[in-house]
Amino acid sequence: MKQIKINYLNKFLIYLTLLIPISLVTGPFIPDLFVSIIAILYLYILFIRNEIKILFEKKNLLFIFFCIYLIIISFFSVDFFSSILPSSSYIRFGLFTLAIIYLLKEYPNFESLFTKYLFITILFVSIDAYIQIIFGFNIFGMKNSVPDRISGLFGDEYILGSYLVRLLPLLLALLINKVTFNLLNKILFIIGIVLFNVLIYFIAERTAFALNIIFFVLFTLIIKKTRFLMIITLIISSLGFFVAGNLSKSTHERMINQTINEVFKDNKINIFTEGHENHMKTAIKIFKDNIVIGSGIKSFRILCRDKRYYETITSCSTHPHNTYAQLLSETGFIGFVLILGIFLIICKNIILYFTRSFYKKNDYVSDQVKILSILIFINLFPFVPTGSFFNNWMSIIYFLPLGFFLKNNKFV
């Protein structure tokens, strides 16, 4: 009887997890609801199976410590009620990752099933975006509200590029060991990646475009079996960017001219725009007054108005628009070091994968793990503007690939 109950719960868990990629298109509420239910169901299954001790295995202790730490610093936050809710519920994302690992181990066909759902979702979202580029409105009649931007199914939220750039690498990781690269598949691979790259250019989210380029350059350097195909793909994509720029002058203006003007403004090289730099200056000021434990999650939006930290009218926002600036200001040195440490370990691994791909015939690390390592690298890349690290939607995007990454990988 107990096993029948667990089987029903497992099926529900599978369905909810399969719907995560498409639910992310609807905004933050539905996917966060699904993740919360998945976390609760997973806990209940562990309780029924008398396996709660899994949560306290060595590999999970760092995340548990981080969650406890977030709760503790909430008591010292300038706004306790704004900090305590996201802090106390942050553990659901870790449980979401563990639930994916659980499904991968319990159901060998879950990965293939998830891959199909993810592929259909990315294909649908991408085709819809191309329809909006060509006709000015998508399949649901949603129009471009800004001439040089494409939002597709996301409406007034310009996060289509961020969504695609972070989900396609997951799809490639899941497909890399399943696809036989015969002539037809090689042609489809080149066409698919070129169309994707050109789409990201048309979408005109500069951060997404930069991360996409970084991902595919590292993908080319590290994944040996597709290296020649990727070199061809990147060359054709470059020609595609040139053609796209000529077809859309407004996109060319934003992606090329505006970027060059901002990078080389005031006779110096700028990594970030003036507005983003002001956010970061304010974040650093807050950090200097709260060095060890920060000012608490979601406190930046309050403290940035304080005259002690205020820079200009552009320095205040809901968050500092940079992961590490946010971690410094809101979680202090301790929170910052934890995430930076993960990023540095990933950097070390990527360097090892790169050297092995050229100097060793055999490598014990699977291509799936390598691609997911690159994905984590771009998710934590420090030198671009980012969404809030503790935003529910972004957190789901960050934690979704971790289950596949950690399934058979010791990380360090």
Secondary structure, 3 states (H helix, E strand, C coil): CHHHHHHHHHHHHHHHHHCHHHHHHHCCHHHHHHHHHHHHHHHHHHHHCCCHHHHHCHHHHHHHHHHHHHHHHHCCCCCHHHHHHHHHCCHHHHHHHHHHHHHHHHCCCHHHHHHHHHHHHHHHHHHHHHHHHHHCECCCCCECCCCCCCCHHHCCCCCHHHHHHHHHHHHHHHHCCCCCCCHHHHHHHHHHHHHHHHHHHHHCCHHHHHHHHHHHHHHHHHCHHHHHHHHHHHHHHHHHHHHHHHHCHHHHHHHHHHHHHHHCHHHCCCCCCHHHHHHHHHHHHHHHHCCCCCCCCCCHHHHCCCCCCCCCCCCCCCCCCCHHHHHHHHHHHHHHHHHHHHHHHHHHHHHHHHHHHHHCCCCCCCHHHHHHHHHHHHHCCCCCCCCCCCCHHHHHHHHHHHHHHHCCCCCC
